[in-house]
Amino acid sequence: MAPAAVFLAVFVGWPLVKLVVDSLYDIAPLAGTREFTGLGNYGQALTSPEFLGAAGRTALYTALVVTLEFTLGLAAALLFNALGSRARWIRTLFLYPLMIAPVVAGLLWRFLLIDNFGIVNELLTRLGIIDGPDAIGWLSDPDIVLFSVALPDIWLTTSFMALVLFAGLQNIPGDVLEAAHLDGSGPWHTLTRVTLPLLRPVIAVALVVRGIDAARAFDVILIQTNGGPQSASETLSLLIYRTMVRFGEPGLASAMGTLYLIAMLGVALIAVATIWRPGKGAQR
């Protein structure tokens, strides 16, 4: 275990320590100065409208992405499980989006949704659903842009959610499901009272992994809208990046990153504590 421990210490442990230490200083990279400010950067971040707005958008984006991915992934996993070996080629096709880089997916969906000459609006116009190619501003309307930039993420990783849940379904004892069937349990009752309670550990892992991954979405949003319009799609990852690189405030960016890390850790612990209880609630 020594090589793995050294790797984690160098590439995970030290950056985390440096992140927390830097958050306590007002750093001027060009001047090469560091002034200790204590919790000043944290106070500035927590009272910043930009930070609070980005935090809200990040929470909304994460909830939207994870909810849709879990719903679609569970439906696909149940379908694959019901079809058995007949779904092999369908599972293979379903996993193809996982092989696409997020930047490529962002570019693809940008061309699909871009105003005036996007393929989606063009198809909707030809079908008579909308009046013209510029009727829906997928990436320019602040009211819907957050949903629009979430589409590539949902398309990319729903297959991951389905794969994890399908693996969990394979491990449910067949005699339990057979006993439920013999007792007269219908499909919906079996799903909600037997299958899902037995899937609690798998669901917890899937939701935590995807939740953390969705919360730090960066490249997919950057390539589509760069956080616009009017910062309507600017998440915490984008804000921290801009604070660090564009505005040259590493101390403030480190404080934002530390708060971001603590929030994700808290959400993950709550999710595991409330979901991870194998078989809890399973009833005949």
Stockholm file with secondary structure:
# STOCKHOLM 1.0

chainA/1-284         MAPAAVFLAVFVGWPLVKLVVDSLYDIAPLAGTREFTGLGNYGQALTSPEFLGAAGRTALYTALVVTLEFTLGLAAALLFNALGSRARWIRTLFLYPLMIAPVVAGLLWRFLLIDNFGIVNELLTRLGIIDGPDAIGWLSDPDIVLFSVALPDIWLTTSFMALVLFAGLQNIPGDVLEAAHLDGSGPWHTLTRVTLPLLRPVIAVALVVRGIDAARAFDVILIQTNGGPQSASETLSLLIYRTMVRFGEPGLASAMGTLYLIAMLGVALIAVATIWRPGKGAQR
#=GR chainA/1-284 SS CHHHHHHHIIIIIHHHHHHHHHTTEEEETTTTEEEECTTHHHHHHHTCHHHHHHHHHHHHHHHHHHHHHHHHHHHHHHHHHHHGGGGHHHHHHHTGGGGSCHHHHHHHHHHHHCTTTCHHHHHHHHTTSSSSTTSCCTTTCTTTHHHHHHHHHHHHHHHHHHHHHHHHHHTSCHHHHHHHHHTTCCHHHHIIIIIHHHTHHHHHHHHHHHHHHHHTCCHHHHHHTTTCSTTTTCCHHHHHHIIIIISCCHHHHHHHHHHHHHHHHHHHHHHHHHHCCTTTTCCC
#=GC SS_cons         CHHHHHHHIIIIIHHHHHHHHHTTEEEETTTTEEEECTTHHHHHHHTCHHHHHHHHHHHHHHHHHHHHHHHHHHHHHHHHHHHGGGGHHHHHHHTGGGGSCHHHHHHHHHHHHCTTTCHHHHHHHHTTSSSSTTSCCTTTCTTTHHHHHHHHHHHHHHHHHHHHHHHHHHTSCHHHHHHHHHTTCCHHHHIIIIIHHHTHHHHHHHHHHHHHHHHTCCHHHHHHTTTCSTTTTCCHHHHHHIIIIISCCHHHHHHHHHHHHHHHHHHHHHHHHHHCCTTTTCCC
//
